[in-house]
Amino acid sequence: MKIGVLTSGGDAPGMNAAIRAVVRAGILYGHKIYGIKDGYAGLINDDMILLTSHSVSGMLSKGGTFLGTSRSSEFFEEASRIVAAENLKKRGIEALVAIGGDGTYRGAMEIAKLGVKTIGLPGTIDNDIAGTDFTIGFHTAVETIVDAIDKLRDTSNSHQRCSIVETMGRKCGDLALFAGICGGAEFIITPENPMEKELMFKRLKEHKEQGRRHAIVVITEKITDPFALAQEITEKAGFASRATVLGYIQRGGSPCPEDRILGSRMGTYAVELLNDGIYGVCVGVRDSRMVYLPFANVVGQSRPKNEMYKLVKKVS
């Protein structure tokens, strides 16, 4: 079998580990693996390369994605998808492993309608994909955020400040949740754990009066303007506050061991599913076991509220 592999949407540490696993497992089973450059744009532009074991040598520890990625709005035009499917057909590529988030899965669903055997792997730091406990890249991003919180605490303590740390996550608060717990945050504000401003101001004022020299507030992006919130805390709680938006730094860096293992397991499992004639599904990990679900059961679905919220206390 000839199998294509691509990464699409936002990059995530561990994507290269997943590509490497698809290539090495595929070769082990006698398949040929083609890397598609820059996501779905590479399908449209017929930009593909034959990958060998040597091609992915040393890729396990590299962040980002060596194949490149993009957000191709053009792919959601039917004419472009037909071109993409024809490009695969003329090369004899009958299966596609797509690594990315919800948008990537939607693209895989669409090209499956044109006869391509598709498998989706969840690659996104946001951990916002249904059907899996963790996504490739999430654990590395949490480590990056915790490292930033630890460093901010040092300067916050020195200057007697409250530090607001804004994380990525979009509609899922898992990055803020896990990093906030690991970083000992006084407040963790996420879409699943809404902000209670007046209570926060009251508690922070009490902290200041008790002589505490610092406080940490971790908040998911797009909930509020963190700089305006910092100003409010300064004015209403009497606790000098500064905001830090971590931004794209959360996506970069060498993947941590958990993401190297997860990417490797998922990439290998994708090839095994294709060997068994199973496709039109996306891979996940549940209770440490590899699982798969039809795309329709995952795309556009919300994740249940993480049980880690049981550990969250509004004040330390």
C-alpha positions as a Markdown table, in Angstrom:
| # | Residue | x | y | z |
|---|---|---|---|---|
| 1 | Met | 0.0 | 0.0 | 0.0 |
| 2 | Lys | 1.1 | 3.6 | -0.6 |
| 3 | Ile | 0.2 | 5.8 | 2.4 |
| 4 | Gly | 0.4 | 9.6 | 2.5 |
| 5 | Val | 1.0 | 11.5 | 5.8 |
| 6 | Leu | 0.5 | 15.2 | 6.5 |
| 7 | Thr | 0.3 | 17.7 | 9.3 |
| 8 | Ser | -2.3 | 20.5 | 9.2 |
| 9 | Gly | -3.3 | 23.4 | 11.4 |
| 10 | Gly | -1.2 | 24.6 | 14.3 |
| 11 | Asp | 2.0 | 22.8 | 14.8 |
| 12 | Ala | 2.5 | 20.7 | 18.0 |
| 13 | Pro | 5.5 | 19.1 | 19.6 |
| 14 | Gly | 5.4 | 15.4 | 18.9 |
| 15 | Met | 4.1 | 15.6 | 15.4 |
| 16 | Asn | 7.5 | 14.6 | 14.1 |
| 17 | Ala | 7.4 | 11.6 | 16.4 |
| 18 | Ala | 4.0 | 10.6 | 14.9 |
| 19 | Ile | 5.3 | 11.0 | 11.3 |
| 20 | Arg | 8.4 | 9.0 | 12.1 |
| 21 | Ala | 6.2 | 6.2 | 13.5 |
| 22 | Val | 4.0 | 6.1 | 10.4 |
| 23 | Val | 7.1 | 5.9 | 8.2 |
| 24 | Arg | 8.9 | 3.2 | 10.2 |
| 25 | Ala | 5.9 | 1.1 | 11.0 |
| 26 | Gly | 4.7 | 1.4 | 7.4 |
| 27 | Ile | 8.1 | 0.3 | 6.0 |
| 28 | Leu | 8.1 | -2.6 | 8.4 |
| 29 | Tyr | 4.8 | -3.8 | 7.0 |
| 30 | Gly | 6.0 | -3.4 | 3.4 |
| 31 | His | 4.2 | -0.1 | 2.6 |
| 32 | Lys | 5.6 | 3.0 | 0.9 |
| 33 | Ile | 5.1 | 6.3 | 2.8 |
| 34 | Tyr | 4.8 | 9.7 | 1.1 |
| 35 | Gly | 5.2 | 12.9 | 3.1 |
| 36 | Ile | 2.8 | 15.7 | 2.0 |
| 37 | Lys | 4.3 | 19.2 | 2.4 |
| 38 | Asp | 2.5 | 22.0 | 4.1 |
| 39 | Gly | -0.7 | 20.2 | 5.0 |
| 40 | Tyr | -3.7 | 20.1 | 2.6 |
| 41 | Ala | -2.0 | 22.8 | 0.5 |
| 42 | Gly | 0.5 | 20.1 | -0.5 |
| 43 | Leu | -2.2 | 17.8 | -1.6 |
| 44 | Ile | -3.6 | 20.5 | -3.9 |
| 45 | Asn | -0.2 | 21.5 | -5.2 |
| 46 | Asp | 1.0 | 17.9 | -5.6 |
| 47 | Asp | 4.0 | 18.6 | -3.3 |
| 48 | Met | 4.9 | 15.2 | -1.9 |
| 49 | Ile | 8.1 | 13.3 | -1.2 |
| 50 | Leu | 8.8 | 9.6 | -0.7 |
| 51 | Leu | 9.9 | 9.1 | 2.9 |
| 52 | Thr | 12.4 | 6.5 | 4.1 |
| 53 | Ser | 13.8 | 5.5 | 7.5 |
| 54 | His | 16.7 | 7.8 | 6.8 |
| 55 | Ser | 14.2 | 10.7 | 6.1 |
| 56 | Val | 12.9 | 10.6 | 9.7 |
| 57 | Ser | 16.2 | 9.8 | 11.4 |
| 58 | Gly | 16.7 | 12.3 | 14.3 |
| 59 | Met | 13.2 | 13.6 | 14.0 |
| 60 | Leu | 11.9 | 12.2 | 17.3 |
| 61 | Ser | 13.3 | 15.0 | 19.4 |
| 62 | Lys | 12.5 | 17.9 | 17.0 |
| 63 | Gly | 9.6 | 20.3 | 17.7 |
| 64 | Gly | 7.2 | 21.6 | 15.1 |
| 65 | Thr | 6.7 | 19.5 | 11.9 |
| 66 | Phe | 9.4 | 18.9 | 9.3 |
| 67 | Leu | 6.7 | 18.4 | 6.7 |
| 68 | Gly | 5.4 | 21.9 | 7.3 |
| 69 | Thr | 1.8 | 22.9 | 7.9 |
| 70 | Ser | -0.9 | 25.4 | 6.9 |
| 71 | Arg | -4.5 | 26.3 | 7.3 |
| 72 | Ser | -5.7 | 25.7 | 3.7 |
| 73 | Ser | -9.2 | 27.4 | 3.3 |
| 74 | Glu | -8.9 | 26.4 | -0.4 |
| 75 | Phe | -9.2 | 22.8 | 0.5 |
| 76 | Phe | -12.8 | 23.3 | 1.6 |
| 77 | Glu | -13.7 | 24.1 | -2.0 |
| 78 | Glu | -15.0 | 21.0 | -3.7 |
| 79 | Ala | -12.9 | 21.7 | -6.9 |
| 80 | Ser | -9.7 | 21.8 | -4.8 |
| 81 | Arg | -10.5 | 18.6 | -3.0 |
| 82 | Ile | -11.1 | 16.8 | -6.4 |
| 83 | Val | -7.7 | 18.0 | -7.5 |
| 84 | Ala | -6.1 | 16.8 | -4.3 |
| 85 | Ala | -7.7 | 13.3 | -4.6 |
| 86 | Glu | -6.6 | 13.1 | -8.3 |
| 87 | Asn | -3.0 | 13.9 | -7.2 |
| 88 | Leu | -3.1 | 11.1 | -4.7 |
| 89 | Lys | -4.7 | 8.7 | -7.3 |
| 90 | Lys | -2.0 | 9.4 | -10.0 |
| 91 | Arg | 0.7 | 8.5 | -7.5 |
| 92 | Gly | -1.2 | 5.4 | -6.4 |
| 93 | Ile | -1.6 | 6.6 | -2.9 |
| 94 | Glu | -4.8 | 5.1 | -1.5 |
| 95 | Ala | -4.6 | 6.0 | 2.2 |
| 96 | Leu | -3.9 | 9.2 | 4.1 |
| 97 | Val | -2.9 | 9.8 | 7.8 |
| 98 | Ala | -3.8 | 13.4 | 8.8 |
| 99 | Ile | -2.3 | 14.8 | 12.0 |
| 100 | Gly | -3.9 | 17.9 | 13.5 |
| 101 | Gly | -7.0 | 19.3 | 15.2 |
| 102 | Asp | -10.7 | 19.6 | 14.5 |
| 103 | Gly | -10.1 | 21.4 | 11.2 |
| 104 | Thr | -7.7 | 18.7 | 10.0 |
| 105 | Tyr | -10.3 | 16.1 | 10.8 |
| 106 | Arg | -13.0 | 18.0 | 8.8 |
| 107 | Gly | -10.6 | 18.0 | 5.8 |
| 108 | Ala | -10.0 | 14.2 | 6.2 |
| 109 | Met | -13.7 | 13.6 | 6.3 |
| 110 | Glu | -14.2 | 15.5 | 3.1 |
| 111 | Ile | -11.5 | 13.8 | 1.1 |
| 112 | Ala | -12.7 | 10.4 | 2.4 |
| 113 | Lys | -15.9 | 11.0 | 0.4 |
| 114 | Leu | -13.7 | 10.9 | -2.7 |
| 115 | Gly | -12.5 | 7.4 | -2.0 |
| 116 | Val | -9.3 | 8.1 | 0.1 |
| 117 | Lys | -8.9 | 5.8 | 3.2 |
| 118 | Thr | -8.3 | 8.3 | 6.0 |
| 119 | Ile | -7.0 | 8.1 | 9.5 |
| 120 | Gly | -6.9 | 11.1 | 11.9 |
| 121 | Leu | -4.3 | 11.6 | 14.7 |
| 122 | Pro | -5.0 | 14.3 | 17.3 |
| 123 | Gly | -2.1 | 16.8 | 17.1 |
| 124 | Thr | -2.8 | 20.0 | 19.0 |
| 125 | Ile | -1.5 | 21.6 | 22.1 |
| 126 | Asp | -5.0 | 22.7 | 23.2 |
| 127 | Asn | -6.2 | 19.2 | 24.1 |
| 128 | Asp | -9.6 | 20.1 | 22.7 |
| 129 | Ile | -10.3 | 17.0 | 20.6 |
| 130 | Ala | -13.1 | 14.7 | 21.7 |
| 131 | Gly | -12.5 | 11.0 | 21.9 |
| 132 | Thr | -9.1 | 11.1 | 23.4 |
| 133 | Asp | -7.7 | 11.8 | 26.9 |
| 134 | Phe | -4.7 | 13.6 | 25.5 |
| 135 | Thr | -3.6 | 15.1 | 22.2 |
| 136 | Ile | 0.0 | 15.1 | 20.8 |
| 137 | Gly | 1.8 | 18.3 | 22.0 |
| 138 | Phe | -0.4 | 19.0 | 25.1 |
| 139 | His | 2.1 | 17.7 | 27.7 |
| 140 | Thr | 5.0 | 19.6 | 26.2 |
| 141 | Ala | 2.9 | 22.8 | 26.2 |
| 142 | Val | 2.0 | 22.3 | 29.8 |
| 143 | Glu | 5.7 | 22.0 | 30.7 |
| 144 | Thr | 6.4 | 25.2 | 28.9 |
| 145 | Ile | 3.7 | 27.1 | 30.7 |
| 146 | Val | 4.7 | 25.7 | 34.1 |
| 147 | Asp | 8.3 | 26.8 | 33.5 |
| 148 | Ala | 7.0 | 30.3 | 32.7 |
| 149 | Ile | 4.8 | 30.4 | 35.8 |
| 150 | Asp | 7.8 | 29.4 | 38.0 |
| 151 | Lys | 9.9 | 32.2 | 36.6 |
| 152 | Leu | 7.1 | 34.7 | 36.9 |
| 153 | Arg | 6.6 | 33.8 | 40.5 |
| 154 | Asp | 10.2 | 34.7 | 41.3 |
| 155 | Thr | 9.8 | 38.2 | 39.9 |
| 156 | Ser | 6.3 | 38.6 | 41.4 |
| 157 | Asn | 7.6 | 37.7 | 44.8 |
| 158 | Ser | 10.5 | 40.2 | 44.5 |
| 159 | His | 8.1 | 43.0 | 43.5 |
| 160 | Gln | 5.1 | 41.9 | 45.6 |
| 161 | Arg | 2.9 | 41.5 | 42.5 |
| 162 | Cys | 0.0 | 39.4 | 41.2 |
| 163 | Ser | 0.9 | 37.8 | 37.9 |
| 164 | Ile | -1.8 | 37.0 | 35.3 |
| 165 | Val | -0.7 | 34.3 | 32.9 |
| 166 | Glu | -2.7 | 33.9 | 29.7 |
| 167 | Thr | -2.5 | 30.5 | 28.0 |
| 168 | Met | -3.7 | 29.2 | 24.7 |
| 169 | Gly | -6.6 | 26.7 | 24.6 |
| 170 | Arg | -9.4 | 28.4 | 22.6 |
| 171 | Lys | -12.6 | 26.8 | 24.0 |
| 172 | Cys | -10.8 | 24.2 | 26.1 |
| 173 | Gly | -9.2 | 25.2 | 29.5 |
| 174 | Asp | -7.0 | 22.1 | 29.9 |
| 175 | Leu | -3.7 | 24.0 | 29.4 |
| 176 | Ala | -4.6 | 26.6 | 32.0 |
| 177 | Leu | -6.0 | 23.8 | 34.3 |
| 178 | Phe | -3.0 | 21.5 | 34.3 |
| 179 | Ala | -0.4 | 24.3 | 34.3 |
| 180 | Gly | -2.3 | 26.2 | 37.0 |
| 181 | Ile | -2.4 | 23.2 | 39.3 |
| 182 | Cys | 1.3 | 22.4 | 38.7 |
| 183 | Gly | 2.2 | 26.0 | 39.2 |
| 184 | Gly | 0.3 | 26.5 | 42.4 |
| 185 | Ala | -2.0 | 29.2 | 41.0 |
| 186 | Glu | -4.3 | 31.0 | 43.3 |
| 187 | Phe | -7.0 | 31.3 | 40.6 |
| 188 | Ile | -7.5 | 29.2 | 37.4 |
| 189 | Ile | -10.0 | 30.8 | 35.0 |
| 190 | Thr | -11.2 | 28.7 | 32.0 |
| 191 | Pro | -14.3 | 28.3 | 29.9 |
| 192 | Glu | -15.3 | 25.4 | 32.2 |
| 193 | Asn | -14.4 | 27.4 | 35.4 |
| 194 | Pro | -15.7 | 30.9 | 34.8 |
| 195 | Met | -14.2 | 34.0 | 36.4 |
| 196 | Glu | -15.8 | 35.4 | 39.6 |
| 197 | Lys | -14.3 | 38.8 | 39.7 |
| 198 | Glu | -15.6 | 40.1 | 42.9 |
| 199 | Leu | -14.6 | 37.0 | 44.8 |
| 200 | Met | -11.2 | 37.1 | 43.2 |
| 201 | Phe | -10.7 | 40.8 | 44.1 |
| 202 | Lys | -11.8 | 40.0 | 47.7 |
| 203 | Arg | -9.4 | 37.1 | 48.1 |
| 204 | Leu | -6.5 | 38.9 | 46.6 |
| 205 | Lys | -7.1 | 41.9 | 48.9 |
| 206 | Glu | -7.1 | 39.5 | 51.8 |
| 207 | His | -3.8 | 37.9 | 50.5 |
| 208 | Lys | -2.2 | 41.3 | 50.4 |
| 209 | Glu | -3.4 | 42.2 | 53.9 |
| 210 | Gln | -2.1 | 38.9 | 55.2 |
| 211 | Gly | 1.4 | 39.8 | 54.0 |
| 212 | Arg | 1.6 | 37.5 | 51.0 |
| 213 | Arg | 4.1 | 38.8 | 48.5 |
| 214 | His | 2.8 | 37.2 | 45.3 |
| 215 | Ala | -0.2 | 35.6 | 43.6 |
| 216 | Ile | -0.7 | 33.8 | 40.3 |
| 217 | Val | -3.8 | 33.9 | 38.1 |
| 218 | Val | -3.8 | 31.5 | 35.1 |
| 219 | Ile | -6.5 | 32.3 | 32.5 |
| 220 | Thr | -7.4 | 30.7 | 29.1 |
| 221 | Glu | -7.2 | 33.0 | 26.1 |
| 222 | Lys | -10.2 | 35.0 | 24.8 |
| 223 | Ile | -12.1 | 35.1 | 28.1 |
| 224 | Thr | -11.1 | 38.7 | 28.9 |
| 225 | Asp | -8.3 | 41.2 | 28.2 |
| 226 | Pro | -5.6 | 40.2 | 30.7 |
| 227 | Phe | -4.1 | 43.6 | 30.7 |
| 228 | Ala | -7.4 | 45.3 | 31.6 |
| 229 | Leu | -7.9 | 42.6 | 34.3 |
| 230 | Ala | -4.5 | 43.3 | 35.7 |
| 231 | Gln | -5.4 | 47.0 | 36.0 |
| 232 | Glu | -8.7 | 46.1 | 37.8 |
| 233 | Ile | -6.8 | 43.9 | 40.3 |
| 234 | Thr | -4.4 | 46.7 | 41.0 |
| 235 | Glu | -7.2 | 49.2 | 41.5 |
| 236 | Lys | -9.8 | 47.1 | 43.4 |
| 237 | Ala | -7.6 | 44.6 | 45.3 |
| 238 | Gly | -4.7 | 46.8 | 46.0 |
| 239 | Phe | -2.4 | 44.2 | 44.7 |
| 240 | Ala | -0.1 | 45.5 | 42.0 |
| 241 | Ser | -0.7 | 43.2 | 39.0 |
| 242 | Arg | 1.0 | 42.5 | 35.7 |
| 243 | Ala | -0.2 | 40.4 | 32.7 |
| 244 | Thr | 1.9 | 38.1 | 30.6 |
| 245 | Val | 0.5 | 36.6 | 27.4 |
| 246 | Leu | 2.6 | 33.5 | 26.5 |
| 247 | Gly | 1.4 | 33.2 | 22.9 |
| 248 | Tyr | 3.1 | 31.0 | 20.4 |
| 249 | Ile | 6.0 | 30.2 | 22.7 |
| 250 | Gln | 3.7 | 27.5 | 24.0 |
| 251 | Arg | 3.8 | 25.6 | 20.7 |
| 252 | Gly | 7.6 | 25.4 | 20.3 |
| 253 | Gly | 10.4 | 23.3 | 21.7 |
| 254 | Ser | 11.5 | 19.7 | 21.8 |
| 255 | Pro | 8.7 | 17.4 | 22.7 |
| 256 | Cys | 8.7 | 15.9 | 26.2 |
| 257 | Pro | 8.9 | 12.1 | 26.7 |
| 258 | Glu | 5.1 | 11.8 | 27.0 |
| 259 | Asp | 4.5 | 13.4 | 23.6 |
| 260 | Arg | 7.3 | 11.4 | 22.0 |
| 261 | Ile | 5.7 | 8.2 | 23.2 |
| 262 | Leu | 2.1 | 9.3 | 22.4 |
| 263 | Gly | 3.1 | 10.4 | 18.9 |
| 264 | Ser | 4.9 | 7.1 | 18.3 |
| 265 | Arg | 2.1 | 5.0 | 19.6 |
| 266 | Met | -0.5 | 6.8 | 17.6 |
| 267 | Gly | 1.5 | 6.7 | 14.4 |
| 268 | Thr | 2.1 | 3.0 | 14.7 |
| 269 | Tyr | -1.5 | 2.3 | 15.5 |
| 270 | Ala | -2.7 | 4.2 | 12.4 |
| 271 | Val | -0.7 | 1.9 | 10.2 |
| 272 | Glu | -2.0 | -1.1 | 12.0 |
| 273 | Leu | -5.6 | 0.0 | 11.5 |
| 274 | Leu | -5.0 | 0.4 | 7.8 |
| 275 | Asn | -3.5 | -3.1 | 7.7 |
| 276 | Asp | -6.7 | -4.3 | 9.2 |
| 277 | Gly | -8.8 | -2.5 | 6.7 |
| 278 | Ile | -10.1 | 0.1 | 9.2 |
| 279 | Tyr | -10.3 | 3.7 | 8.0 |
| 280 | Gly | -12.5 | 6.7 | 8.2 |
| 281 | Val | -11.6 | 6.9 | 11.9 |
| 282 | Cys | -9.5 | 9.0 | 14.3 |
| 283 | Val | -7.2 | 7.7 | 16.9 |
| 284 | Gly | -7.3 | 8.5 | 20.6 |
| 285 | Val | -5.9 | 7.3 | 23.9 |
| 286 | Arg | -8.3 | 6.3 | 26.7 |
| 287 | Asp | -7.1 | 5.1 | 30.0 |
| 288 | Ser | -3.6 | 4.5 | 28.4 |
| 289 | Arg | -5.1 | 2.3 | 25.7 |
| 290 | Met | -5.2 | 3.1 | 22.0 |
| 291 | Val | -8.7 | 3.5 | 20.6 |
| 292 | Tyr | -10.4 | 4.7 | 17.5 |
| 293 | Leu | -13.7 | 6.4 | 16.7 |
| 294 | Pro | -15.5 | 7.4 | 13.4 |
| 295 | Phe | -14.8 | 11.0 | 12.5 |
| 296 | Ala | -18.5 | 11.8 | 12.8 |
| 297 | Asn | -18.4 | 10.9 | 16.5 |
| 298 | Val | -15.5 | 13.3 | 17.2 |
| 299 | Val | -15.7 | 16.3 | 14.8 |
| 300 | Gly | -17.4 | 19.3 | 16.3 |
| 301 | Gln | -18.0 | 17.5 | 19.6 |
| 302 | Ser | -17.2 | 19.1 | 22.9 |
| 303 | Arg | -15.0 | 17.3 | 25.5 |
| 304 | Pro | -16.6 | 16.6 | 28.9 |
| 305 | Lys | -15.4 | 18.7 | 31.8 |
| 306 | Asn | -12.0 | 17.4 | 32.9 |
| 307 | Glu | -12.1 | 15.6 | 36.2 |
| 308 | Met | -9.0 | 17.6 | 37.3 |
| 309 | Tyr | -11.3 | 20.5 | 38.2 |
| 310 | Lys | -12.0 | 18.5 | 41.4 |
| 311 | Leu | -8.5 | 19.6 | 42.4 |
| 312 | Val | -9.0 | 23.3 | 41.7 |
| 313 | Lys | -9.4 | 25.6 | 44.7 |
| 314 | Lys | -10.2 | 29.2 | 44.1 |
| 315 | Val | -7.7 | 30.3 | 46.8 |
| 316 | Ser | -4.5 | 28.6 | 47.9 |
